[in-house]
Amino acid sequence: MTQPNPPEFASRMQRVQSSAVRDLLKYSKMPGMISLAGGIPAADLFDLKGLGAVIADLHADSDPSIFQYSETEGDAALRASIANMLAERGIDAKPNNILVTSGSQQGLDLTARILLSPGDTIILERPSYLAALQAFGLAEAQIVTAPSDADGMDVSWVDDYLSRHHVKAIYVVPNFGNPSGATLSLERRQRLVELAGRTGTVIIEDDPYGQLRFQGEPVESLYSLAAGRGLSDQVVYLSSFSKILTPGLRIGWMVMSYAALRQATLAKQAIDLHSCSLSQRIVTAYLASGRLGQRLQVLREGYRQRRDALMGALRDHLGDAIDFAEPAGGMFLWARFGQAVDSARVLERGVVEGVVFVPGAAFYADHPEHSTLRLSYSMITPAAAKEAAERLARALKASVHER
């Protein structure tokens, strides 16, 4: 019997690599394994009591609409609640400029679909959020990466590049970036907005971690800075409830011009019609309960303690063999091994020792720096941080010895 030919998949799929973080999940589920890999919110910090109460109230109301189809743009009450929440952050967004998404990852996908044609150039910071590389690769965009440092993307480099090339969009995670943990400085944000206004380039501002600040003062959003110059149409702002409530609800949102929202709505209709009605009603009810502010305080303190525990353990057990910056918030340490050690080789030994992390090469569109690595502290206790550092030190020592 003749074997059928395998299907011929779309050429765009050749540009998309599997997520290194997802690939590591099989190791993180092994008994006794300590995972510093996934940027996963801590389940022990979820407000299960508050969520349980609003879910019970919704059930008691016996309102069948919570299980019904909804508007593509999102539940009107939720969009109004998001607008009010953003006003507290200094962002003037109207409900009619907000689109509810199935997590902020869908916001990335929709933004890529409505803005980028095959071959269009988009600038990302280096290193970059892995799922953004996937989304923009799937859109068949030309990805160019700008260098970054402790103050975020090097906007001077971007300015020089824009003077010589046409760029459709610039993507940035301005607060406690994934994976770098860096925060884009106010001066660079102001300059980036000025560049967008001068060149017509769209800024995609991805802000899932902005409310997880442990120290220092918040920096004004790119969206607000642009609005102050009459350039709010030049910015698409993305955020999510995944890191501040729960990721399983899969509720995020986009803020953008009405023209862009109409395009994104059409694209979303073709993908999923609308985000989950029940999840939207749960989030709306939770916001109305007034519990989010208190929960944010719990999250900030919990993640600060975990960050400090991991940094202290790394200093104690690896010393000068590893270098990292101290993030002012978020979930990640971006680190580098000394002596040009390949972090992928260390990971191989780490699996044997019982600790996993994400090798930094996964976060580069080109020319990866193999000695880098991303460490997430969100899921570990102080005691686990000590053990993780001890295991990582053994893995590093074994890897250097083998080399």
N, C-alpha and C positions, 0 to 999 in steps of 0.2 A: 504494500500500500504506500502510495506516494505521500511523503510528509508535506503538509502545507507550508508555504513560505511564511516566515515571521512577519508581523505587521511592520510597515514602514512608518516610523514615528516622525513627528514634525521636527524639522531641523533645529528649531529653537531649543529643543530639549537637550541638544548636545552642549549648550552653553551653561547648563545648570548642574551644579555639583550637589551631592548629598550633603546634608547638614552634619558637620563633625560632632555637634552637640548631641543630635539625635542618635548618631551612630554609637556614641559612648553610653547611651542609656542601658545597653545590655550589660555593661560592666558595672554600672552604678547599682544595679539590682542584685548583684552577686552578694551572698551572705558575708557580712563583715567588711564589705567595701565602704570606704569613705569617699564620697564624691564631692569634689570641688569644681565639677564640670558645668552642670546645668545652672542657668540663671533662673532658678525656680523660687517663687515666693515661699516663705516658711509656713507650712500648714499649721504649725502650732501657734502662729500669730493670727490666723484667720478669726474673724469675729463670728464664731459659729452660733453663739447665743443670739446676737443681733440678727443674723441672717435667718436663723430658725424662727425667730419671732415674726419677721415680716412675711416669711413663707407661710407660716401658720395663719396669719391674718388674711393673706391673699386666698388661701384655701377656704377659710371660714366665710369669706364674702360670696363664695359660689358664683363668681363672675366668669362665665365661659369665654369671655373675650381674651382672657390671659392665655388661652390655648388656640386662639384664632390667628388667621393671617393679619399682618400689620402693614403700615405704610413703609415703602422702601426707604424713605428718608429717616424713619425711626419714629417711635412713639412721641407724640407731641409733648406730653408731660415730661418725659425724660429729656428731650432736647431743651426744654425750658429750665429744667433742673441743672443740666450741664452748663447752660449759659450763666445761671446764677453762681455756680461753683467757680467758673472761670473768672467771673467778675471779682471774686475774692482773691484770685491770683493776679489781678491787674490786667486781665484780657477781656476786652470789650467785644463779645461775640453775641450775635442775635440768633435765636432759635432757627430762623430761616437760613442761616449760614452754617448750620451744623448737620452733619450726616452721621447717623449711628452705624457703626460697622461691627462685624464679627471679629473683634479684637483689632488692635492697631495694625497687625500684619495685613489684614484685608485693606486697611487704609493705604498701606504701601503699595499693594497690588493695584488698587483702583487708581492711585496717583500715577503709577507707571502706565497704566492702560490709557488714561486720558491725556497724558502729557507727552509721552515718548513714542515716537515712531522708530522703526528699525534704523539703526545708524545714528540716531540723535545722541549727543554727548551729555553725560551727567557726571558731575564731580562729587566724589565722596571723600571723606577724610581717611587717612591711612594710619592705623588699621581701621577697618570698617565693620559695621554690624553684619554678621554673616547672612541673616535672612534678607537684608537689603541687597546684598550682592546677588542672592538668588532671584529676588523679585525683578531687579533691573536687568539681570542677565536674561531672564525669561522674556522680558520686553524687547530683547535684542538691541539694547542700548550700547553705546560705546562708553565704557566705564573708565574714567580717569581719576586717579587718586592724588589728593593733595597731602603733603606732609603735615604732621601735627606734633604738638608738644604739650606741656603741662597746661597751657591755656587754650587747648583745642586746635581746631583747624588753622593752618597758616594762611591767613587771609591775604597777606602780601603775595604769596605764591599764586593764590587764586586770581588776584588782581592782574598779575603779569600774564597769566594764562588767558584770562578773558580779553586782554588787549590784543591777543594774537589769534584767538579761536572763537567760534560761535559755540556757546554752551546753552543747552535748553534748560537745565535745572542743576541745582546744588542741593545735595542731601546732607543733613547734619543732625547729630544727636547732641544738643548743646549742653545738657545737664547730666553729668556723671555717665559719660558715653559708654556704650557697649561695643568693644571690650575695654577701652582705655581708662574708663573712670574719670576722664578729664572733663572740665567744665569750660565752655567757650567764654572768654572774658567779655565784659561789656564793651570795651573798645573794639574788639574784633566783631562783635555782633553789630555794632553801629556801622562799621565799615562794610560788612557783608551786605547789610540792607542798602547802603548807599550804592554798592556795586550792582545789586539787583535792579535798583531803580534806574541806574545809568545804562545798563545793558539789556534790560528786559528779561533777564534770567529769573526763573522761579526758584524760590527757596522752599525746600521741603523740610519742615522743622518737626522732628520726631522726638516727643517728650514723654516717655513712659515713666521716667524716674524722678522727674522734677520735684515731686512732693516728698521724696525720701532724702531730704537734706539733714545731715547731722550737725553741721557746723557752718559758720559763716552766714552771710545774708543772701537771699535769693537774687538772681540776676534777671533783669527784665527780659521777657521773651522776645524773640525775633519778630513774632506776629505783632506784638504791641509796639515795638520800635518802628516797624513798617507802617502801622496804622497812624502813628504820630507824624509820619511824613506823607500821609495820603497814599501809601503804597501797600495797603493790606491785601490787595488783589494779587500781589507778587509773592505771597506766602501761603503755603498750605500747612496748617498746624495739625499734627496727629497726636493723640494720647489714648489712654486706656485705663480701665478699672482693674486690669489684670494684676498689677503690682501693688495696688492700694486697697483692693477688696478681695477678689479671688480671680484666678485666670480661667477657671472652669466655666464661669458665666459667659465668657467670650464676648464681652461688650467693650468696644472702643468707640472713638469718634474722630471726625475730621471737621476742621473749621476752614472755610475757604469762601471765595467770592461766589455769588449766586450763579454766575455763568459756569464756574467750575463745578459747583454742586450739581447743577442740572446734568452735566456730562457724567459725573461720578454716579448719579442716581441711575442713569440709563445703563451704565456698565454694571452696577450692582444688580439691577433687575435681571440681567442676563446671567448672573452668577448664582444668586441665592434668593432673589425676590425681596427678602428683608432679613434682618437679624432676628434671632429667637425672641418671640413675643414674651414668653414667660421670663426669660432672663432680663429683658428690658423692664418689665413690671417689678421684678425683684429689686433691681438697682434703683428704680424710681422710689419705691417704698423705703428702701434703706436710706437714701439721701434725705427723704422727708423725716425719717426718725431722728436725724441730727447726730447720729453716732459716728459719722466719718471723721470729724475733727479729732475726737478722742482716740479713735483707732489709729489715725496717722501718728499721734504721739507715741503710741505703743510700738508701732512699726519702726519709727525713727530710733527710739531707744534700743529696741531689740537688735536692729541691724548695726547700730553703732557698737554695741557690745560685741557682736560677732566679728565685725571688722577689726576691732582692737585686739580681740583674742587671736585672730589669725595672723595679724601683723606681728604681734608680740611673739607668737610661736615660731614664725618664720625667722625672725631675728635671732631667737634663742638657738634654733637648731640648724639653720643654714648660714647665718651670718652674712659674710661678704660674697658667698656663692650665689646669692640671688639679690636682685635689685628691683624695687617697686616704688611707685608713687602712692601717696596716701590720698585716697579719694575723700571728698567732703560729703559724699552721699552715695546712693545707689547700692549696687550689689557686687561690684567686681574690683579685684586688684589686677592690674596689668603688670606683669613681671618679666624679668629677663635673667636667664642664667649667665653666669660669667664663663670665661674661657671658651666662648663660641660653642657651647654645648647644644646639641640638637634636642629640643624639647620632646620631639616625637620619640626619640630613643629613650628618653627618661620616662615617658609615658609607658612604654613597653615594660620597663622595670617596675613602674608604679603599679601596674596591674598585678604583678607578682607580689608586691609588697602590700597591696590592699588600698591604694589611693589612686584616683583618676582626676584629671584636669583636661583642659582643652589646649592642645598645642597652638601657638600663636599663628602658625602658617595659614590656618583656616580663615583668618580674618583679613587676608590680603588678596586683592584682585590680581596682583602680579608681584614678582620679585619679593617673595615672603622673607621675613626675618625669622630664621628657624630657631633661634635661641629664646624667643618670646613665648609666653604662655598666659592664659587667662585663668584666674582662680576666683571662684565664687564663694562668698562666705555666708550666703543667705540661709543655707540649710544646716549649718553646723553649730554645735554647742561649743562653749569654751574648752571643755574637756576633749571633744572631738578635734578641735583645732590643734591642740597639742599633739595628739596622736597622728593627725594628718601630716603635720610638719615633720615629725620623727620619721614617718614612712617615706615622705618625699625626700628627706635628706639621705635615707638609705638608698632609695632609687637613683638619686643623682650620683652618689658615690659609686654605686655599681655600674652605672652607665659610663662614667668617666674612666673607671678601671677597665671596662671592656674596650673602650676606644683606644 
